Amino acid sequence: MSISPKKWFKLNFFSQMANIGSEVERAVLWSNKKNKEYSKLSFFRALELLDLTITDKNNIKRLSELTRLREVLADYFYFDNTYKSKAENWSSYFYPFNYAVRKNT
């Protein structure tokens, strides 16, 4: 299932990041359950959402952080984990975005 850029760009940055974080969390959970296929699907969905966030003109000042996030996520899930990321790192990184969305709704 794909979301249209028009619809995605209507979300604020915190909502975009919280949604990406949800997919990353799913990818980690499926990986822990040894279901590589579902983990891969969640990871690719996270990348799809992150790519939309990167192309959102409202996030131009965050481009450096977003592209680095993409690099480190890809390294963790798909390559050799050169950056030595851990599952806990992803929870710590994305939790504040979820908190901000819940606090402002």
N, C-alpha and C positions, 0 to 999 in steps of 0.2 A: 504494500500500500504506500502510495506516494502522496505527499502533501504539496500543494501548489505553492510556488514562491510567493505569490500574491497573498495567500492566506498566512504563510509563515512570517512574512515581513510585517504583518499586523501585530504580531506578538512582540512584547517588549523583550529586551535582552535577557532579563532574569528568567522569563518564561521559556525563551529559546534554550537557554543553558540548562534549565531544570529538565526539559524534555530530552535533551541530549544525555544528561546525567542518568535519566531513567533507563535509556537504552544501554548505556555503559554498565549500569548496575545489573541489568538483565544479562548482558554478555558475561559479566563476571560470575553471576549465579549459575548460568548454564555451564560455564567452564568448570566451576567447582563440582557440578553434578556430572562431569565428564560427557556432556552432550556438545560435542564440538560443532555440529551442524547448527543447532539453535544459537549457540554462542556466536558463531560466525554471522548468522543472519542479524542478530542484535547489534553486533559490532558494525556491520555494513550500514544498518539503519542509522546508527549514531553518526557514522561518517557522512551519510546523506544529509542529515539534519545539520551537522557541523558545516558542511560545504554551503548549505543555504545560508547559514548564519554568517559565514565568511563573505558571501556575496551581498549581504544586506548592507545597503549604503549607510544605514544608521549605525553600523558597527565599525566604520572605517578607522576610528581611533583605537579600536581593540584588535586590529588586524594582526599585529605582532603576537599577541597572546593566543589568539584563535589558531593561527597557523602553527605555532609551537605546540599547542594542545593537540592538534591533528597529528603532528609528527610523533609526539610521545605516545599517543593512543595507538597509532599504527605500529610503533616499535613494540609496545607491550603486547598487543593482541596478535600481531601478524609476523613480526620479525624476531630479533634476538633479545629484546628487552635490554638493550645497551644502557638505557637510563636507569635500570634497576628499579622500575616502578613496582608497586605492590597494590593489591586490590584495595587495601585501606587508603591508599593515596587518592584513589578515585572517589571514594566515599567522602573523604575530607575535602576534596576540591569541589565537588558538586553539591554537597549538603547546604552550604550557605545560599545557593541559588534557589533551592527548594524552600528553604526557610523564608527567604525574601518574598517569594511568590505567595506562600501561605499567609504571611504577615500582611501583605497588601491586598488580599482578597476578602 
